[in-house]
Amino acid sequence: MGLEYGLADERSDERKPTCARCHKASFTCGGARQDVIPPYMSIVAFKDSIHFTFLFEDLLWRSYGSPWLQHSAEGKLGSLSYDACAALSQHLFGHRFAQSDVEQTSALAYDRVVTSLRISLLSTDRPDPTVLTPMLILVARSCATSSLFEASSHINGLQALLQACGPRTFARDSVHDTFRSCRAMVVSNSLILHKRTFLADISWRSDPWSERGKTDEDQLVDILATVPGIYEDLVTADSSLPYAASVLYDHAALNIEASLTRLFYWRRNWDAKYPRVACATVRAPTSPNAKKLPVYPQGAELMLRYNNFARSIEDSLFNAVAISLMDTLSSGNMPEPLATNITDNLRRMFDDHQQSNTTWDASPALLPLSGVWSIHDLARQIIRGFEFQLEHVRTCHESTLFWLFPVGLASKILEDDHGWSEWVQVMLEKSRSTHGEPQSLLERFVSGDYRLGVHK
């Protein structure tokens, strides 16, 4: 600050003269008196923790990557997995808060991990199943950056690694959880492409679980894995000569009936295993000060409540698998005689069960067990379950491989129903995982962002 009498110092001078100006005017400058944050207050040392915390606040990433993504962030699965997880969390944080330097750091880390993975894969003749984790995280990051080419390349790499290792390899505890998430990714991608996947083979549906039992969700994914092959047969038949088309339609019909039968028995066992799993309750009164009172569509006047978050996810996935299969029969994708024969066989199977002495205590709030379901009823059930899931999203600490996939299917089914479609959009806007543009490719994979069925 200037020391000559009558001259303003830097603190009182509105022009805020710089030290260089003071020096040029022959003043002794002491600098503007401003508070400075001492260096020891820097949070740079905590930046990775901040990025990881932001990543795991999101149910979509927390549940899809449970527990292998958390273990990667803790460094328990090796340096490659840690670096890949850091690259993912940095990108999500940087993109969300417009921190271009953090996004740039993420891009550099991503390039380093890709290079290290390439060297690791080329340096040995025996495939290493542990690299599945960093590869899957790279897919997630490519999806988050909406890089379709990179995501497709990584998914092709995942499939090649799975096939090179073989199904028995993934029965190991160290890679089994990662394999489950990887299977969900590959099956979702196959649904988008309408291309059958090797994961529908019996060995891939049994060997990875040779040392443990399957969850109810795993059993549903087994059935879902057959759907891309059915879609591929129907698409191919549509452009084939009559004889070849007839063979393909017959093959698709057999697979549809077999898959719906397995789905029927899954629901039968699930009802017996979890009796009274859901109920319909009167909604809590809305605050009179609310700016806009919610208007619920017809059929959703009562709120559907489950006694467990995981059960609600399983019920929604069941409804989504049923939609995927039933839509092939109801949307003109298959010759009518074949579709009619399938529905007749399923109704007879259901009638035989009703006439048996076997009884079960299913929840009356859920859709009743049936041989043939209406896709619109299934879609409405998914949306009602989604309301419960959003309300209890913070209580979920389990692996949830298909959370938004059922909602994506249901929203397409109900898009012409103004009341239900508007309600879906209101709930999606409340969901942090689905809010914002552009929506990540990973969310598209798990939210069913593809053509429903194979409409002609």
C-alpha positions as CSV (number, residue, x, y, z in Angstrom):
1,M,0.0,0.0,0.0
2,G,1.2,3.5,-0.7
3,L,2.8,5.1,2.4
4,E,2.8,8.8,1.2
5,Y,0.5,11.1,3.1
6,G,-2.9,11.7,1.5
7,L,-2.7,8.8,-1.0
8,A,-5.2,6.0,-0.9
9,D,-3.9,2.6,0.0
10,E,-4.9,-0.5,-2.0
11,R,-7.6,-1.5,0.5
12,S,-9.4,1.9,0.3
13,D,-8.8,2.6,-3.4
14,E,-11.8,1.2,-5.4
15,R,-9.4,0.7,-8.4
16,K,-7.5,-1.9,-6.4
17,P,-4.0,-0.9,-7.8
18,T,-1.7,-3.8,-8.3
19,C,1.7,-4.1,-6.7
20,A,3.3,-3.3,-10.1
21,R,1.4,0.0,-10.1
22,C,2.6,0.9,-6.6
23,H,6.2,0.1,-7.6
24,K,6.0,2.2,-10.7
25,A,4.7,5.1,-8.6
26,S,7.6,4.7,-6.2
27,F,5.3,3.6,-3.4
28,T,6.2,0.8,-0.9
29,C,3.5,-1.7,-1.5
30,G,2.4,-4.0,1.3
31,G,-0.3,-5.8,-0.7
32,A,-4.1,-5.7,-0.3
33,R,-5.2,-6.9,3.1
34,Q,-7.2,-9.9,2.1
35,D,-7.9,-13.2,4.0
36,V,-6.0,-16.1,2.5
37,I,-6.9,-19.7,3.0
38,P,-3.7,-21.3,4.4
39,P,-2.3,-24.2,2.2
40,Y,-2.9,-26.8,4.9
41,M,-6.7,-26.3,4.4
42,S,-6.6,-27.8,0.9
43,I,-9.0,-30.6,0.2
44,V,-7.0,-32.0,-2.7
45,A,-6.1,-35.0,-0.6
46,F,-9.8,-35.9,-0.4
47,K,-10.7,-35.5,-4.0
48,D,-10.8,-39.2,-4.8
49,S,-13.1,-39.8,-1.7
50,I,-15.4,-37.0,-2.9
51,H,-15.6,-38.5,-6.4
52,F,-16.3,-42.0,-5.0
53,T,-18.9,-40.7,-2.6
54,F,-20.8,-39.0,-5.4
55,L,-20.6,-42.2,-7.5
56,F,-22.1,-44.4,-4.7
57,E,-24.9,-41.9,-3.8
58,D,-26.6,-43.0,-7.0
59,L,-28.7,-46.2,-6.7
60,L,-28.2,-47.1,-10.3
61,W,-24.4,-47.4,-10.0
62,R,-24.4,-48.5,-6.3
63,S,-26.8,-51.4,-6.9
64,Y,-25.6,-52.4,-10.4
65,G,-22.0,-52.7,-9.2
66,S,-22.6,-54.3,-5.8
67,P,-20.3,-55.3,-4.3
68,W,-17.5,-55.4,-6.9
69,L,-17.6,-51.7,-7.7
70,Q,-17.3,-50.8,-4.0
71,H,-14.4,-53.2,-3.7
72,S,-12.7,-51.6,-6.7
73,A,-13.0,-48.2,-5.1
74,E,-11.4,-49.6,-1.9
75,G,-8.5,-51.0,-3.9
76,K,-9.3,-54.6,-3.0
77,L,-9.4,-55.8,-6.6
78,G,-6.1,-54.5,-7.8
79,S,-4.7,-51.2,-9.2
80,L,-6.4,-51.6,-12.6
81,S,-9.9,-51.9,-11.1
82,Y,-9.2,-48.9,-8.8
83,D,-7.9,-46.7,-11.6
84,A,-10.9,-47.7,-13.8
85,C,-13.3,-46.9,-10.9
86,A,-11.5,-43.6,-10.3
87,A,-11.9,-42.7,-14.0
88,L,-15.6,-43.5,-13.9
89,S,-16.3,-41.5,-10.7
90,Q,-14.2,-38.5,-12.0
91,H,-16.2,-38.3,-15.2
92,L,-19.5,-38.5,-13.4
93,F,-18.5,-35.8,-10.9
94,G,-16.9,-33.6,-13.5
95,H,-19.9,-33.8,-15.9
96,R,-22.4,-33.2,-13.2
97,F,-20.7,-30.1,-11.8
98,A,-19.2,-28.8,-15.1
99,Q,-15.6,-29.4,-13.9
100,S,-13.8,-29.7,-17.2
101,D,-10.4,-30.3,-15.5
102,V,-11.8,-33.3,-13.6
103,E,-13.3,-34.7,-16.8
104,Q,-9.9,-34.3,-18.5
105,T,-8.3,-36.1,-15.6
106,S,-10.9,-38.9,-16.1
107,A,-10.1,-39.1,-19.8
108,L,-6.3,-39.5,-19.2
109,A,-7.0,-42.1,-16.5
110,Y,-9.3,-44.0,-18.9
111,D,-6.6,-44.0,-21.6
112,R,-4.0,-45.4,-19.1
113,V,-6.3,-48.2,-18.0
114,V,-7.1,-49.1,-21.6
115,T,-3.4,-49.3,-22.5
116,S,-2.6,-51.3,-19.4
117,L,-5.4,-53.8,-20.1
118,R,-4.3,-54.2,-23.7
119,I,-0.7,-55.0,-22.5
120,S,-2.1,-57.4,-19.9
121,L,-4.3,-59.3,-22.4
122,L,-1.5,-59.5,-25.0
123,S,1.2,-60.6,-22.6
124,T,-0.3,-64.0,-21.8
125,D,-1.8,-66.9,-23.6
126,R,-4.2,-67.8,-20.7
127,P,-7.1,-65.4,-20.2
128,D,-7.2,-63.7,-16.8
129,P,-10.8,-63.6,-15.5
130,T,-9.8,-60.9,-12.9
131,V,-9.6,-58.3,-15.7
132,L,-13.3,-58.6,-16.2
133,T,-13.9,-56.1,-13.4
134,P,-11.8,-53.2,-14.9
135,M,-13.2,-54.0,-18.4
136,L,-16.8,-53.8,-17.1
137,I,-16.0,-50.5,-15.4
138,L,-14.6,-49.2,-18.7
139,V,-17.9,-50.2,-20.4
140,A,-19.8,-48.2,-17.7
141,R,-17.6,-45.2,-18.3
142,S,-18.0,-45.4,-22.0
143,C,-21.8,-45.6,-21.5
144,A,-21.7,-42.6,-19.2
145,T,-19.9,-40.5,-21.9
146,S,-22.5,-41.7,-24.4
147,S,-19.7,-43.1,-26.6
148,L,-21.6,-45.8,-28.5
149,F,-18.5,-47.0,-30.4
150,E,-16.4,-47.4,-27.3
151,A,-19.2,-49.1,-25.4
152,S,-19.8,-51.5,-28.2
153,S,-16.1,-52.3,-28.6
154,H,-15.8,-52.9,-24.8
155,I,-18.9,-55.1,-24.8
156,N,-17.5,-57.2,-27.6
157,G,-14.3,-57.5,-25.6
158,L,-16.3,-58.6,-22.6
159,Q,-18.0,-61.4,-24.6
160,A,-14.7,-62.6,-26.0
161,L,-13.2,-62.7,-22.5
162,L,-16.2,-64.6,-21.1
163,Q,-16.0,-67.2,-23.9
164,A,-12.2,-67.6,-23.6
165,C,-12.5,-68.2,-19.9
166,G,-15.5,-70.5,-20.0
167,P,-18.5,-70.7,-17.7
168,R,-16.9,-72.7,-14.9
169,T,-14.3,-70.0,-14.3
170,F,-17.0,-67.6,-13.0
171,A,-18.1,-69.9,-10.2
172,R,-15.1,-68.4,-8.2
173,D,-16.0,-66.0,-5.4
174,S,-13.6,-63.4,-6.7
175,V,-15.3,-63.0,-10.0
176,H,-18.8,-64.3,-9.6
177,D,-20.5,-61.0,-8.6
178,T,-18.8,-59.2,-11.5
179,F,-19.9,-61.9,-13.9
180,R,-23.6,-61.4,-12.8
181,S,-23.4,-57.7,-13.6
182,C,-21.6,-58.5,-16.9
183,R,-24.3,-61.0,-17.8
184,A,-26.9,-58.4,-17.3
185,M,-25.0,-55.9,-19.5
186,V,-24.5,-58.5,-22.3
187,V,-28.1,-59.7,-22.2
188,S,-29.4,-56.1,-22.3
189,N,-27.2,-55.4,-25.3
190,S,-28.4,-58.5,-27.1
191,L,-32.0,-57.3,-26.5
192,I,-31.2,-54.0,-28.1
193,L,-29.6,-55.7,-31.1
194,H,-32.1,-58.5,-31.3
195,K,-29.2,-61.0,-31.5
196,R,-29.1,-64.2,-29.6
197,T,-26.4,-64.6,-27.0
198,F,-24.3,-67.5,-25.9
199,L,-25.4,-66.7,-22.3
200,A,-28.7,-68.5,-23.1
201,D,-26.8,-71.8,-23.4
202,I,-27.4,-74.3,-20.6
203,S,-23.8,-74.3,-19.5
204,W,-23.8,-70.5,-19.0
205,R,-27.0,-70.8,-17.0
206,S,-25.7,-73.5,-14.7
207,D,-21.9,-73.7,-14.3
208,P,-21.3,-70.2,-12.8
209,W,-23.6,-71.2,-10.0
210,S,-22.2,-74.7,-9.4
211,E,-20.9,-73.6,-6.0
212,R,-23.9,-71.6,-4.8
213,G,-27.6,-71.2,-5.2
214,K,-29.3,-68.8,-7.6
215,T,-31.2,-65.8,-6.5
216,D,-34.7,-65.2,-7.7
217,E,-33.3,-62.4,-9.9
218,D,-30.8,-64.8,-11.4
219,Q,-33.5,-67.2,-12.4
220,L,-35.4,-64.5,-14.2
221,V,-32.3,-63.4,-16.1
222,D,-32.0,-67.0,-17.2
223,I,-35.4,-66.7,-18.9
224,L,-34.7,-63.2,-20.2
225,A,-31.5,-64.4,-21.9
226,T,-33.6,-66.5,-24.3
227,V,-35.6,-63.5,-25.5
228,P,-32.9,-62.0,-27.9
229,G,-32.7,-65.4,-29.7
230,I,-36.5,-65.4,-30.2
231,Y,-36.4,-61.8,-31.5
232,E,-33.6,-62.8,-33.9
233,D,-35.6,-65.8,-35.3
234,L,-38.7,-63.6,-35.8
235,V,-36.7,-60.9,-37.6
236,T,-35.0,-63.4,-39.8
237,A,-38.2,-65.2,-40.6
238,D,-39.8,-62.0,-41.8
239,S,-37.2,-61.7,-44.6
240,S,-36.8,-65.4,-45.4
241,L,-38.3,-67.7,-48.0
242,P,-41.6,-69.5,-47.0
243,Y,-40.1,-72.8,-46.0
244,A,-37.2,-71.3,-44.0
245,A,-39.6,-68.8,-42.4
246,S,-41.9,-71.6,-41.3
247,V,-39.0,-73.4,-39.6
248,L,-37.9,-70.3,-37.8
249,Y,-41.4,-69.5,-36.7
250,D,-41.8,-73.0,-35.3
251,H,-38.5,-72.7,-33.5
252,A,-39.5,-69.3,-32.0
253,A,-42.9,-70.7,-31.0
254,L,-41.3,-73.6,-29.1
255,N,-38.9,-71.2,-27.3
256,I,-41.7,-68.7,-26.4
257,E,-43.9,-71.4,-24.9
258,A,-41.0,-73.0,-23.0
259,S,-39.9,-69.6,-21.6
260,L,-43.5,-68.7,-20.6
261,T,-43.9,-72.0,-18.9
262,R,-40.7,-71.5,-16.9
263,L,-41.9,-68.0,-16.1
264,F,-45.2,-69.4,-14.8
265,Y,-43.4,-71.9,-12.5
266,W,-41.1,-69.1,-11.3
267,R,-44.0,-67.0,-10.3
268,R,-45.8,-70.0,-8.7
269,N,-42.7,-70.8,-6.5
270,W,-42.1,-67.1,-5.7
271,D,-45.7,-66.7,-4.5
272,A,-45.3,-69.7,-2.3
273,K,-41.9,-68.5,-1.0
274,Y,-43.1,-65.0,-0.2
275,P,-46.8,-65.1,0.7
276,R,-48.5,-61.7,1.3
277,V,-45.4,-59.9,0.0
278,A,-47.4,-56.8,-1.0
279,C,-50.5,-54.9,-0.1
280,A,-52.5,-51.9,-1.4
281,T,-52.9,-49.0,1.1
282,V,-54.6,-45.7,1.1
283,R,-52.3,-42.8,0.3
284,A,-51.2,-40.3,2.9
285,P,-53.1,-37.0,2.6
286,T,-51.4,-34.4,0.5
287,S,-50.4,-31.2,2.1
288,P,-52.9,-28.4,1.5
289,N,-50.1,-26.0,0.8
290,A,-48.8,-28.1,-2.2
291,K,-48.8,-26.0,-5.4
292,K,-50.1,-28.9,-7.5
293,L,-52.1,-31.8,-6.1
294,P,-51.0,-35.1,-7.7
295,V,-53.6,-36.8,-10.0
296,Y,-53.2,-40.6,-10.1
297,P,-54.4,-42.5,-13.1
298,Q,-57.3,-44.9,-12.9
299,G,-56.1,-48.1,-11.2
300,A,-53.5,-46.4,-9.1
301,E,-55.7,-44.8,-6.5
302,L,-54.2,-47.1,-3.8
303,M,-50.5,-47.3,-3.3
304,L,-48.8,-50.6,-3.8
305,R,-46.4,-51.5,-0.9
306,Y,-44.0,-54.4,-0.6
307,N,-42.5,-55.8,2.6
308,N,-39.1,-55.7,1.0
309,F,-37.3,-53.6,-1.6
310,A,-35.7,-56.6,-3.3
311,R,-39.1,-58.3,-3.7
312,S,-40.4,-55.2,-5.5
313,I,-37.5,-55.4,-7.9
314,E,-38.1,-59.1,-8.6
315,D,-41.8,-58.5,-9.2
316,S,-41.0,-55.7,-11.7
317,L,-38.5,-57.8,-13.5
318,F,-40.9,-60.7,-13.7
319,N,-43.5,-58.4,-15.3
320,A,-40.9,-57.1,-17.7
321,V,-39.9,-60.6,-18.8
322,A,-43.6,-61.5,-19.2
323,I,-44.1,-58.4,-21.4
324,S,-41.1,-59.2,-23.6
325,L,-42.5,-62.7,-24.3
326,M,-46.2,-61.9,-24.4
327,D,-45.6,-59.0,-26.8
328,T,-44.3,-61.4,-29.5
329,L,-47.7,-63.0,-29.5
330,S,-49.9,-59.9,-29.3
331,S,-48.2,-57.5,-31.7
332,G,-48.4,-59.4,-35.0
333,N,-44.9,-60.7,-34.9
334,M,-45.9,-64.3,-35.3
335,P,-48.4,-66.2,-37.5
336,E,-51.8,-66.1,-35.7
337,P,-52.3,-69.9,-35.6
338,L,-49.0,-70.4,-33.8
339,A,-49.7,-67.6,-31.3
340,T,-53.2,-69.0,-30.7
341,N,-51.8,-72.5,-30.1
342,I,-49.3,-71.1,-27.5
343,T,-51.9,-69.2,-25.6
344,D,-54.3,-72.2,-25.6
345,N,-51.6,-74.5,-24.2
346,L,-50.7,-72.0,-21.5
347,R,-54.3,-71.6,-20.5
348,R,-54.7,-75.4,-20.2
349,M,-51.6,-75.6,-18.1
350,F,-53.0,-73.0,-15.7
351,D,-56.4,-74.8,-15.6
352,D,-54.6,-78.0,-14.6
353,H,-52.9,-76.2,-11.7
354,Q,-56.2,-74.7,-10.5
355,Q,-57.8,-78.1,-10.5
356,S,-55.0,-79.7,-8.5
357,N,-55.0,-79.8,-4.7
358,T,-52.0,-77.5,-4.5
359,T,-52.8,-74.1,-3.0
360,W,-50.8,-71.0,-2.4
361,D,-51.2,-67.8,-0.6
362,A,-50.4,-65.1,-3.2
363,S,-50.6,-61.5,-2.4
364,P,-54.0,-60.2,-3.6
365,A,-52.5,-56.8,-4.4
366,L,-50.4,-58.3,-7.2
367,L,-51.5,-59.6,-10.5
368,P,-53.0,-63.1,-10.1
369,L,-51.1,-66.1,-11.4
370,S,-52.3,-66.8,-14.9
371,G,-51.3,-68.7,-18.0
372,V,-51.7,-65.6,-20.2
373,W,-51.1,-62.0,-19.0
374,S,-52.2,-58.7,-20.5
375,I,-49.2,-56.6,-21.3
376,H,-51.0,-53.5,-20.3
377,D,-51.8,-55.0,-16.9
378,L,-48.2,-56.0,-16.5
379,A,-47.0,-52.5,-17.4
380,R,-49.3,-50.9,-14.9
381,Q,-48.0,-53.2,-12.2
382,I,-44.5,-52.2,-13.0
383,I,-45.3,-48.5,-12.7
384,R,-47.1,-49.0,-9.4
385,G,-44.1,-50.9,-8.1
386,F,-41.7,-48.1,-9.3
387,E,-43.5,-45.6,-7.1
388,F,-42.7,-47.8,-4.0
389,Q,-39.1,-48.2,-5.2
390,L,-38.5,-44.5,-5.5
391,E,-39.9,-43.9,-2.0
392,H,-37.5,-46.5,-0.5
393,V,-34.5,-46.1,-2.8
394,R,-32.2,-45.1,0.0
395,T,-32.8,-48.3,1.9
396,C,-31.5,-50.5,-0.9
397,H,-28.1,-52.0,-0.3
398,E,-28.4,-55.1,-2.4
399,S,-27.4,-55.9,-6.0
400,T,-30.1,-54.8,-8.4
401,L,-29.2,-55.6,-11.9
402,F,-32.4,-54.5,-13.7
403,W,-33.9,-51.5,-12.0
404,L,-34.9,-49.2,-14.8
405,F,-35.3,-51.9,-17.5
406,P,-38.9,-52.8,-16.4
407,V,-39.9,-49.1,-16.2
408,G,-38.6,-48.5,-19.8
409,L,-40.7,-51.3,-21.1
410,A,-43.8,-50.3,-19.2
411,S,-43.5,-46.7,-20.3
412,K,-43.5,-47.8,-24.0
413,I,-46.5,-50.0,-23.5
414,L,-48.5,-47.1,-21.8
415,E,-47.2,-44.2,-23.9
416,D,-50.7,-43.8,-25.5
417,D,-52.4,-43.8,-22.1
418,H,-52.1,-40.1,-21.1
419,G,-52.8,-40.6,-17.4
420,W,-50.3,-43.3,-16.9
421,S,-47.6,-41.9,-19.2
422,E,-47.8,-38.5,-17.5
423,W,-47.4,-40.2,-14.1
424,V,-44.4,-42.1,-15.3
425,Q,-42.7,-38.9,-16.4
426,V,-43.4,-37.2,-13.1
427,M,-41.8,-40.1,-11.2
428,L,-38.8,-40.3,-13.6
429,E,-38.2,-36.6,-13.0
430,K,-38.1,-37.3,-9.2
431,S,-35.5,-40.1,-9.8
432,R,-32.0,-38.8,-9.5
433,S,-30.7,-41.7,-11.6
434,T,-32.8,-40.8,-14.6
435,H,-32.7,-37.0,-14.4
436,G,-30.6,-35.0,-16.8
437,E,-29.5,-35.1,-20.4
438,P,-28.0,-36.8,-22.1
439,Q,-29.1,-40.0,-20.5
440,S,-26.2,-42.4,-20.3
441,L,-26.0,-45.5,-22.4
442,L,-25.8,-47.6,-19.3
443,E,-29.2,-46.2,-18.2
444,R,-30.5,-47.0,-21.7
445,F,-29.3,-50.6,-21.3
446,V,-31.1,-51.0,-18.0
447,S,-34.2,-48.9,-18.9
448,G,-35.1,-50.8,-22.1
449,D,-34.2,-48.0,-24.6
450,Y,-34.9,-50.2,-27.7
451,R,-37.8,-51.2,-29.9
452,L,-40.3,-53.3,-28.0
453,G,-40.7,-56.7,-29.7
454,V,-40.0,-56.8,-33.4
455,H,-42.9,-54.9,-35.0
456,K,-43.3,-55.2,-38.7
